[in-house]
Amino acid sequence: MKKFLLLVIALFMSTTLILTGCGNKGLKDNPETNAPVTSNGGMAVLKGDYLYYVNGFKSYEGLVKDQDNVWGKQVIGSIYRVKVENNVISHTEDGFLTKSEVVVPQIVGTENACFYIFGDYIYYATPNMQKDKNGNLLNARSNMCRVNINGTDNKVLYTTETTLTSTNWTMYEVDGTVYMIIFDGSKIVSINANAKKPSATTLTSSATSAGLIKTDKYLPTDTYYNSTALIDGVNNYVYYTRDLTEDDSTYKLGGNILARVKLGSQEEEIVCSNGDTFSIVDAKNGCLYYNRTNANSSNTKLCKYTLSADKAFNQVKEATLSYATYQNTYILNANNENYVGNAIVTVDSSNNITLITTTNKTVDSKIIYTGTETVTPIGLYGSTLFFMESSQICYIDVTSSNPTVNYVETNDKTLKTDVATFFDFDGRNVYFYSAYTPDGGTESNYYLNRTDLQSSDSKSEFVGVFAEGHTPAEPDEDDEDAVWIS
C-alpha cells in the first residue's frame, strides 16, 4: 500500500509540475544567467545546480496532430530538471525522483535527443505538428525553438525542410551573441537568437558538407574560446563545400569548392579551389577536418587544417592525419586541456580499435584493443572511446600507455539499440536510455538512466518521470530487497 501511495503522489506531483511549468510566471529558483554549463548539446545538460534532461525517448513517427506533442501535455521526450548536489540526485526508497520539474513539455529532438543552454535560454528541436495543403502531417521536419529556463516565452525560430539530427545543427556564441546554425538539406541557416525578433539568414543554398563547431562546454569568461584572435576566422565563420559552377574561374580544373561565410552574412569567401575534392568531416578545437581527394591521383587522405582570420589556403596549416579512409573514424581532441597531437582512432570490421598517428608522412598504427565479439563504436569524448560489445557499454582511454577496457554498469537493463545516437557523457556521468515495461503492458518505453563512473558503487540510476500508463509493475512485497525503479 505504501508503494501504491508513493506512485499516486509521484504522478500527482508530475502533473502539478507540468501545470506549474506552463504558467505565466514559470518555475522558481532558476540558475543564475552566468552559471556554468556542462555537456552542452547532449541529452543531459548541467547548469548551475540543476540537471536538465530529456525525459525518455519519443519518436516523431506515428504522431497525431492535436493529440501528441501538445505544449503542456507532453511528458515522455520532454525536458525536465532536477536538483543536483555533489553529483547526487535525490530518490525515494523506491527509486523515483524525489522532485523533478518539467521545463519544456514538448518532444525534444526527432530521432535524437539534443539541446543547448546559453544564458537564460534553452534551444531545442521538436517535431513540427503542422499539415501541408494535402493534409499530410509534417512531423519529420523540426521546429527549432527557444524557451526561457523557467519554462516560459517559448518561440519557434525556424522550421526545417528536412529531417534533423544532432549532427546538423549547433550553437555558436560570438562576443555575447548567440547563434543557432542549421545545415538543412543543402542550405546553411543562421539565426541571431539575441535579436529582438530573431529571423533566419540563409548563408548558402548549395552546401554539400559543412563543419559545424560543437561546443560541449560553455564557459562565458573563458579566454581560450573568447579571445579576439580565435574568434576571427574560427567561431564567427561556417566552413562548407559546394559543387563547382560554370561561373567559377576554376571550373575546368574539376574538384569542388572549400568555402566559408561569416555569421549573419551571405558573402561567400572561397578558401580553396585547386581541382581537389574536399568533404568536411568535423570542426572543433579551432580546426577543420576533411577528406581530401587529389585531382591527379584520386588518392584520399584525412587532413586537419588550423583555422585563422586569413581566408587564403595556407598549405603549412594543413596536417595529414591518415593516408587511408576508414568506416569508423574519431578525431582526438587537440585543445589546451588534452592535447594529443595529430591522431585519430579507428574501429574496423575485425573489431580492432587502433590509434593512428601520422607525422611527416610517417604513419604509426597501434592496435589498443581487439574485441572477441562485434565492437560497435559509440563516440569519443576527449581521449575516452565508448563502444558496445556483448550488449555492454565499454570504454577505454586510447592514449594510455597500457590501455584497459572498463565497463559501464547498466544493471543488466535492456538498452535502446542505437546507443550511439542516444548516449551522453559529461566527463563523469554516462547517460543512456533503458527499457521499462508498463504494468499490464507488453511494449516497453525508454527512459533515461545514468551511471557515475567515479563512484565506488557504480550502479545505474533512473532519471525521469513516467508518463501516465508507463510505470512498471510494483515488485512483489515478499521481496524486501526489491527496488521498484532501478
Backbone torsions as a table, in degrees:
resi	resn	phi	psi	omega
1	MET	NA	-38.9	-179.7
2	LYS	-59.5	-43.5	-178.3
3	LYS	-68.0	-35.7	178.3
4	PHE	-64.1	-42.6	179.1
5	LEU	-64.7	-37.9	177.8
6	LEU	-62.5	-39.0	179.5
7	LEU	-65.0	-44.5	178.7
8	VAL	-59.6	-44.2	179.4
9	ILE	-62.8	-42.7	-179.0
10	ALA	-62.6	-44.0	179.9
11	LEU	-66.5	-40.2	178.2
12	PHE	-63.8	-40.7	-179.1
13	MET	-64.0	-44.4	-178.6
14	SER	-64.0	-38.9	178.6
15	THR	-65.9	-43.1	-180.0
16	THR	-61.5	-41.7	-177.4
17	LEU	-69.4	-31.0	175.9
18	ILE	-62.7	-46.4	-179.7
19	LEU	-64.3	-39.0	179.9
20	THR	-66.0	-44.9	-177.2
21	GLY	-61.8	-23.6	-177.8
22	CYS	-95.1	2.3	-179.6
23	GLY	-71.0	167.6	-177.5
24	ASN	-65.8	-32.7	-176.2
25	LYS	-84.6	-22.3	177.8
26	GLY	76.5	-173.8	-178.4
27	LEU	-74.0	152.5	179.2
28	LYS	-102.1	173.0	176.4
29	ASP	56.2	54.2	-178.6
30	ASN	-88.9	155.0	177.6
31	PRO	-61.6	152.6	176.5
32	GLU	-63.7	153.0	-178.5
33	THR	-54.1	-42.7	-176.4
34	ASN	-95.4	14.2	176.3
35	ALA	-60.1	138.7	-177.8
36	PRO	-62.1	146.7	179.9
37	VAL	-118.6	132.4	-179.8
38	THR	-122.4	138.9	175.6
39	SER	69.3	38.4	177.1
40	ASN	-61.0	144.3	177.5
41	GLY	86.1	12.7	177.7
42	GLY	-114.7	-158.3	-179.6
43	MET	-103.9	1.2	174.1
44	ALA	-144.7	113.6	-174.4
45	VAL	-122.3	128.0	179.4
46	LEU	-96.9	123.7	173.8
47	LYS	-128.1	118.1	-175.5
48	GLY	60.7	-129.0	179.6
49	ASP	-103.7	24.7	175.6
50	TYR	-118.7	137.1	170.1
51	LEU	-99.3	116.3	173.8
52	TYR	-94.4	131.4	-173.7
53	TYR	-145.4	155.8	176.5
54	VAL	-85.0	117.4	-171.5
55	ASN	-82.0	74.5	177.1
56	GLY	90.0	167.7	-176.9
57	PHE	-101.9	133.4	174.7
58	LYS	-138.4	120.0	-178.3
59	SER	-75.9	156.4	173.5
60	TYR	-76.7	-18.2	-177.2
61	GLU	-70.8	137.1	175.9
62	GLY	79.9	8.4	179.4
63	LEU	-70.5	149.6	-178.5
64	VAL	-118.5	130.0	-179.2
65	LYS	-61.6	141.2	179.3
66	ASP	65.9	6.8	176.9
67	GLN	-123.6	-42.2	179.6
68	ASP	-107.8	154.8	176.2
69	ASN	55.6	34.8	176.5
70	VAL	-87.9	125.6	-178.4
71	TRP	-55.7	129.8	178.6
72	GLY	95.8	-15.5	-177.3
73	LYS	-116.0	-15.4	-176.6
74	GLN	-79.3	131.3	178.2
75	VAL	-113.4	-62.4	180.0
76	ILE	-71.2	134.8	-179.0
77	GLY	88.3	-3.9	-178.2
78	SER	-91.4	175.3	179.3
79	ILE	-98.2	124.2	173.8
80	TYR	-114.6	171.3	173.2
81	ARG	-139.5	150.5	179.3
82	VAL	-143.6	143.8	179.8
83	LYS	-68.5	142.4	177.6
84	VAL	-128.4	131.3	177.8
85	GLU	-130.0	116.1	-176.5
86	ASN	53.8	42.2	178.8
87	ASN	66.8	17.0	-179.8
88	VAL	-108.3	131.7	174.5
89	ILE	-108.2	131.2	-176.4
90	SER	-76.7	128.8	176.4
91	HIS	-122.5	155.7	170.3
92	THR	-76.1	172.0	179.8
93	GLU	-65.1	-16.5	178.8
94	ASP	-96.5	1.9	174.3
95	GLY	96.5	-4.1	175.9
96	PHE	-76.1	151.0	174.5
97	LEU	-66.2	137.4	179.5
98	THR	-62.2	-42.2	177.9
99	LYS	-156.0	127.1	174.9
100	SER	-142.2	131.5	-173.1
101	GLU	-109.1	137.1	176.9
102	VAL	-77.8	135.7	179.7
103	VAL	-112.0	-46.9	-179.5
104	VAL	-124.8	95.4	-177.8
105	PRO	-81.5	56.5	174.6
106	GLN	-140.3	158.8	178.2
107	ILE	-67.4	130.6	-179.6
108	VAL	-103.3	124.5	-179.7
109	GLY	92.8	-177.8	172.2
110	THR	-117.3	-88.0	171.5
111	GLU	-104.3	32.3	175.1
112	ASN	-152.4	171.7	178.2
113	ALA	-131.4	107.4	-170.5
114	CYS	-151.0	129.4	174.9
115	PHE	-152.2	163.5	-178.0
116	TYR	-127.0	152.3	172.5
117	ILE	-125.2	122.9	173.9
118	PHE	-129.8	123.0	179.6
119	GLY	61.3	-124.0	-178.6
120	ASP	-98.7	14.7	-174.1
121	TYR	-128.5	147.9	173.2
122	ILE	-105.9	136.8	178.3
123	TYR	-117.6	128.8	-174.6
124	TYR	-152.7	166.3	175.3
125	ALA	-112.9	143.1	178.7
126	THR	-140.0	146.4	179.7
127	PRO	-56.3	133.9	177.5
128	ASN	-74.3	129.2	-174.8
129	MET	-108.6	23.3	176.2
130	GLN	-92.4	160.4	179.3
131	LYS	-110.0	152.1	174.6
132	ASP	-83.3	-177.4	-175.1
133	LYS	-65.6	-16.3	178.5
134	ASN	-96.1	3.7	177.8
135	GLY	87.0	10.5	179.2
136	ASN	-85.7	130.9	178.6
137	LEU	-71.0	131.5	-175.8
138	LEU	-96.4	39.8	-173.3
139	ASN	-73.9	-9.7	174.2
140	ALA	-75.4	-16.6	174.7
141	ARG	-87.4	168.1	-176.1
142	SER	-126.1	139.5	166.6
143	ASN	-89.2	124.1	177.4
144	MET	-91.7	121.4	-167.8
145	CYS	-125.0	160.4	173.1
146	ARG	-132.3	134.6	179.9
147	VAL	-142.1	146.3	176.5
148	ASN	-64.9	149.2	-178.9
149	ILE	-65.7	-11.3	174.8
150	ASN	-91.0	5.0	175.7
151	GLY	89.5	9.3	-179.4
152	THR	-112.1	172.0	172.7
153	ASP	59.2	48.3	178.0
154	ASN	-77.1	131.1	-179.4
155	LYS	-134.5	141.4	170.9
156	VAL	-88.6	120.3	-178.0
157	LEU	-93.4	-27.3	-175.1
158	TYR	-167.9	147.2	174.2
159	THR	-118.0	125.2	-176.0
160	THR	-73.2	161.1	175.3
161	GLU	-98.8	-13.5	-178.6
162	THR	-129.2	168.9	177.2
163	THR	-69.7	134.9	-173.2
164	LEU	-99.5	147.7	170.4
165	THR	-128.9	171.2	-178.0
166	SER	-69.3	-16.2	-176.0
167	THR	-88.3	-12.7	-177.1
168	ASN	-114.6	26.4	165.1
169	TRP	-151.4	152.5	-176.8
170	THR	-157.4	179.1	178.8
171	MET	-126.3	138.1	174.2
172	TYR	-116.9	155.1	167.2
173	GLU	-131.8	123.1	-179.4
174	VAL	-128.4	116.6	179.2
175	ASP	50.4	43.3	176.8
176	GLY	84.1	-6.0	177.9
177	THR	-97.0	129.2	-177.5
178	VAL	-98.6	131.1	178.7
179	TYR	-120.0	139.4	168.4
180	MET	-101.5	127.4	-179.0
181	ILE	-117.9	129.2	-175.5
182	ILE	-128.9	127.6	173.2
183	PHE	-95.9	96.0	-170.5
184	ASP	-109.8	95.2	-175.1
185	GLY	69.2	-113.3	175.7
186	SER	-105.0	1.2	179.9
187	LYS	-95.7	142.7	168.6
188	ILE	-113.5	121.2	-173.3
189	VAL	-115.0	137.4	178.0
190	SER	-118.4	136.5	177.3
191	ILE	-127.9	121.9	174.4
192	ASN	-80.2	102.2	-174.8
193	ALA	-72.9	-15.7	-179.9
194	ASN	-84.6	-12.4	-178.1
195	ALA	-64.8	151.3	-179.6
196	LYS	-60.4	-40.4	174.5
197	LYS	-126.0	86.0	-176.8
198	PRO	-57.1	134.9	177.5
199	SER	-138.9	158.1	-175.5
200	ALA	-87.1	135.1	172.6
201	THR	-114.5	124.8	177.8
202	THR	-82.6	111.8	-178.4
203	LEU	-73.9	-38.7	175.5
204	THR	-157.1	153.4	180.0
205	SER	-114.4	8.0	-172.9
206	SER	-132.3	27.8	-177.9
207	ALA	-74.3	140.3	174.6
208	THR	-107.0	-21.9	172.1
209	SER	-156.1	158.9	-176.6
210	ALA	-147.7	151.0	175.9
211	GLY	-109.0	103.3	-179.4
212	LEU	-103.1	114.4	-178.0
213	ILE	-64.6	131.4	177.3
214	LYS	-102.6	124.4	179.3
215	THR	-102.4	101.3	-177.2
216	ASP	-91.6	-8.3	175.1
217	LYS	-140.1	115.7	-177.2
218	TYR	-100.4	112.1	179.4
219	LEU	-122.6	102.3	-172.2
220	PRO	-56.6	-28.6	-175.4
221	THR	-108.2	9.7	-176.6
222	ASP	-71.9	117.8	-176.9
223	THR	-68.3	-24.6	-179.0
224	TYR	-63.2	-40.2	-177.7
225	TYR	-90.4	-17.4	-171.9
226	ASN	-117.7	6.2	177.2
227	SER	-69.8	146.7	-176.1
228	THR	-58.7	-40.0	-176.5
229	ALA	-62.5	-40.2	-177.1
230	LEU	-79.8	-31.1	178.7
231	ILE	-67.2	-44.3	-175.8
232	ASP	-69.7	110.4	179.4
233	GLY	95.0	-8.2	-179.0
234	VAL	-119.2	-75.8	-174.9
235	ASN	-78.2	-13.1	179.8
236	ASN	-104.6	12.3	176.7
237	TYR	-128.7	151.8	169.6
238	VAL	-113.8	128.1	179.8
239	TYR	-99.4	141.6	-176.4
240	TYR	-154.5	168.8	172.4
241	THR	-116.8	156.1	174.5
242	ARG	-149.8	161.7	177.0
243	ASP	-73.8	155.6	175.1
244	LEU	-71.8	149.6	171.8
245	THR	-123.2	167.8	-179.6
246	GLU	-64.9	-17.7	179.0
247	ASP	-78.4	-13.1	-179.4
248	ASP	-79.2	136.6	-177.9
249	SER	-65.2	-22.7	-177.9
250	THR	-102.0	20.9	-174.0
251	TYR	-55.3	-41.0	-175.9
252	LYS	-73.9	-14.4	179.2
253	LEU	-75.6	-24.0	-176.5
254	GLY	84.4	-165.2	-177.3
255	GLY	75.5	-149.0	177.3
256	ASN	-146.9	-171.4	-175.6
257	ILE	-109.9	131.2	167.5
258	LEU	-102.1	120.1	-172.6
259	ALA	-136.9	175.8	175.3
260	ARG	-146.8	160.5	177.0
261	VAL	-143.9	140.7	-177.7
262	LYS	-78.8	143.8	179.9
263	LEU	-57.9	133.5	-179.7
264	GLY	83.6	-5.1	-178.6
265	SER	-111.0	171.2	174.1
266	GLN	-129.3	14.6	-177.6
267	GLU	-90.4	113.7	-179.6
268	GLU	-75.1	137.5	173.4
269	GLU	-119.2	116.5	-179.0
270	ILE	-78.4	124.2	179.5
271	VAL	-90.1	-45.5	-178.8
272	CYS	-151.7	135.3	175.5
273	SER	-155.2	85.6	-173.5
274	ASN	-126.4	15.6	-179.1
275	GLY	101.2	-16.4	176.0
276	ASP	-79.2	162.2	178.7
277	THR	-113.2	125.3	-178.7
278	PHE	-107.7	143.9	172.9
279	SER	-140.0	111.5	-173.4
280	ILE	-71.4	135.1	179.6
281	VAL	-102.3	-43.2	-174.3
282	ASP	-163.8	166.1	173.1
283	ALA	-144.5	120.0	177.6
284	LYS	-168.0	165.6	176.3
285	ASN	58.1	28.0	-178.7
286	GLY	72.2	18.3	-178.3
287	CYS	-130.4	155.1	174.1
288	LEU	-112.0	132.9	-179.4
289	TYR	-115.0	131.5	-176.4
290	TYR	-152.1	156.1	168.4
291	ASN	-88.7	132.5	-177.7
292	ARG	-123.6	120.5	-179.9
293	THR	-104.1	120.8	-177.6
294	ASN	-69.6	134.9	-176.2
295	ALA	-65.0	-32.2	-174.7
296	ASN	-86.8	-39.3	-173.4
297	SER	-105.2	-14.7	-176.1
298	SER	65.4	14.9	175.9
299	ASN	-81.0	138.6	-179.3
300	THR	-110.6	135.4	176.4
301	LYS	-134.2	152.1	177.1
302	LEU	-92.3	125.8	-174.7
303	CYS	-124.3	156.1	172.0
304	LYS	-117.6	131.2	-179.5
305	TYR	-123.4	122.8	-179.7
306	THR	-78.2	121.3	-175.6
307	LEU	-80.5	154.7	178.8
308	SER	-157.7	177.6	178.8
309	ALA	-65.7	-27.9	-178.2
310	ASP	-74.0	120.9	-178.1
311	LYS	-77.0	-26.5	-177.2
312	ALA	-63.9	134.2	-178.1
313	PHE	-66.6	130.4	-179.8
314	ASN	-120.4	112.1	-175.1
315	GLN	-58.8	-28.6	-178.8
316	VAL	-64.2	-28.0	-177.6
317	LYS	-82.8	-3.7	-179.2
318	GLU	-98.3	133.1	175.5
319	ALA	-125.7	137.1	178.2
320	THR	-85.7	125.1	178.6
321	LEU	-95.5	-27.2	-179.1
322	SER	-160.3	142.1	176.9
323	TYR	-98.3	13.3	176.9
324	ALA	-140.6	160.1	177.8
325	THR	-105.6	146.6	-178.1
326	TYR	-128.1	152.5	-178.4
327	GLN	-68.6	-42.2	-179.7
328	ASN	-120.6	102.8	-177.4
329	THR	-124.4	135.2	178.9
330	TYR	-128.7	133.2	-176.3
331	ILE	-95.3	125.5	-179.8
332	LEU	-70.7	147.7	177.8
333	ASN	-63.2	148.5	178.4
334	ALA	-133.0	42.9	179.5
335	ASN	-95.7	-179.6	-175.4
336	ASN	-65.3	-29.1	-176.2
337	GLU	-77.9	-29.9	-174.0
338	ASN	-148.1	65.8	-178.2
339	TYR	-80.8	125.2	-178.9
340	VAL	-126.8	13.5	173.9
341	GLY	79.2	-159.9	-178.4
342	ASN	-87.0	86.4	-175.4
343	ALA	-140.0	149.7	174.9
344	ILE	-133.3	162.1	175.5
345	VAL	-120.4	135.6	178.4
346	THR	-124.7	151.9	172.1
347	VAL	-125.4	119.8	-174.2
348	ASP	-106.3	179.6	-176.3
349	SER	-69.9	-13.7	176.4
350	SER	-91.8	10.5	178.0
351	ASN	66.1	29.4	174.7
352	ASN	-93.1	134.5	169.2
353	ILE	-102.4	119.4	-171.7
354	THR	-124.9	134.9	172.8
355	LEU	-96.7	122.8	-176.8
356	ILE	-119.0	122.8	177.1
357	THR	-120.6	129.9	-179.8
358	THR	-120.4	123.1	178.9
359	THR	-132.9	119.5	179.8
360	ASN	51.1	47.3	177.5
361	LYS	68.7	6.0	174.6
362	THR	-95.5	120.3	-175.5
363	VAL	-100.5	128.2	176.7
364	ASP	-117.7	115.0	-179.5
365	SER	-112.9	130.9	-178.6
366	LYS	-133.1	114.5	176.2
367	ILE	-75.0	119.3	-176.1
368	ILE	-101.9	-14.9	177.2
369	TYR	-164.1	141.1	173.5
370	THR	-125.9	120.2	-177.4
371	GLY	-77.0	148.0	175.1
372	THR	-82.5	-18.8	174.2
373	GLU	-130.4	-177.7	-175.3
374	THR	-59.0	128.1	176.9
375	VAL	-101.5	116.8	-179.9
376	THR	-112.6	110.2	-177.0
377	PRO	-67.2	144.8	176.9
378	ILE	-104.6	-51.4	179.4
379	GLY	171.7	161.0	-179.9
380	LEU	-108.6	125.2	178.3
381	TYR	-120.6	108.1	-172.0
382	GLY	65.4	-119.1	176.0
383	SER	-109.9	12.5	-179.0
384	THR	-101.8	117.1	178.1
385	LEU	-96.6	126.3	174.2
386	PHE	-100.5	141.4	179.2
387	PHE	-153.6	164.0	177.1
388	MET	-103.7	137.4	172.5
389	GLU	-151.8	128.7	-179.7
390	SER	55.5	42.4	177.8
391	SER	63.6	16.9	177.6
392	GLN	-114.0	145.6	172.0
393	ILE	-85.6	122.5	-178.6
394	CYS	-119.5	162.4	175.3
395	TYR	-150.8	154.6	-176.3
396	ILE	-151.0	140.8	174.7
397	ASP	-84.6	108.4	-172.0
398	VAL	-73.4	-13.6	-179.8
399	THR	-100.3	0.3	-179.7
400	SER	-67.2	145.2	178.5
401	SER	-68.6	-25.9	177.6
402	ASN	-136.6	73.0	-172.9
403	PRO	-65.6	136.7	176.6
404	THR	-128.2	150.2	-179.4
405	VAL	-89.0	132.1	174.8
406	ASN	-115.6	164.4	-175.1
407	TYR	-122.9	140.6	176.1
408	VAL	-89.0	120.4	179.8
409	GLU	-69.0	122.4	177.8
410	THR	-119.1	10.7	179.9
411	ASN	56.5	32.5	178.1
412	ASP	57.8	30.2	177.9
413	LYS	-80.0	158.9	175.2
414	THR	-83.6	119.8	-175.6
415	LEU	-94.4	157.3	173.1
416	LYS	-63.2	131.6	-167.1
417	THR	-62.2	-42.4	-180.0
418	ASP	-86.2	68.8	-173.2
419	VAL	-59.9	-34.2	-176.5
420	ALA	-59.6	-30.4	179.7
421	THR	-82.4	-31.4	-175.1
422	PHE	-117.0	70.1	-175.6
423	PHE	-151.1	145.7	178.1
424	ASP	-150.0	150.8	178.2
425	PHE	-144.9	124.8	-176.5
426	ASP	-102.9	14.6	-177.9
427	GLY	98.9	-14.1	178.0
428	ARG	-138.1	-45.7	-176.2
429	ASN	-105.9	137.3	173.3
430	VAL	-98.1	134.0	179.2
431	TYR	-118.0	138.9	-179.3
432	PHE	-157.2	166.4	179.3
433	TYR	-102.8	134.8	178.9
434	SER	-119.7	153.1	-178.0
435	ALA	-83.6	136.8	174.6
436	TYR	-131.0	123.0	-179.7
437	THR	-92.8	124.5	-176.4
438	PRO	-69.5	154.6	178.6
439	ASP	-58.7	121.0	179.5
440	GLY	83.2	0.0	-179.0
441	GLY	-108.1	175.3	179.8
442	THR	-123.8	-24.8	-178.0
443	GLU	-94.4	124.4	-175.5
444	SER	-80.8	155.1	172.0
445	ASN	-116.7	152.9	-176.0
446	TYR	-107.7	123.9	178.9
447	TYR	-124.6	161.1	-171.6
448	LEU	-74.1	141.8	170.8
449	ASN	-130.9	160.1	173.3
450	ARG	-143.5	153.2	177.3
451	THR	-130.6	126.8	178.7
452	ASP	-84.3	111.2	-177.2
453	LEU	-74.3	-11.9	179.0
454	GLN	-98.8	-1.0	-177.5
455	SER	-85.7	145.3	176.1
456	SER	-70.1	-28.3	174.3
457	ASP	-108.2	91.6	-167.7
458	SER	-91.2	29.1	177.5
459	LYS	-67.3	149.8	177.9
460	SER	-77.0	156.8	179.0
461	GLU	-132.4	147.8	179.0
462	PHE	-72.6	133.8	176.5
463	VAL	-130.4	100.5	-179.6
464	GLY	166.8	179.9	176.2
465	VAL	-132.1	122.5	-177.7
466	PHE	-71.6	136.2	171.8
467	ALA	-71.5	162.5	-179.4
468	GLU	-57.9	129.6	179.5
469	GLY	86.3	0.9	-178.6
470	HIS	-102.4	-7.6	-175.9
471	THR	-69.9	129.1	178.8
472	PRO	-65.2	163.7	179.8
473	ALA	-64.4	145.6	176.6
474	GLU	-67.3	137.1	179.7
475	PRO	-66.3	159.8	179.0
476	ASP	-59.3	128.1	-177.9
477	GLU	-66.3	-16.0	177.7
478	ASP	-72.5	-22.0	179.0
479	ASP	-92.2	93.8	-173.5
480	GLU	-68.2	-23.2	-177.6
481	ASP	-88.1	-9.3	-176.0
482	ALA	-72.9	131.9	174.0
483	VAL	-99.7	133.3	-176.5
484	TRP	-57.4	-56.4	-179.0
485	ILE	-118.0	124.9	179.4
486	SER	-135.6	NA	NA
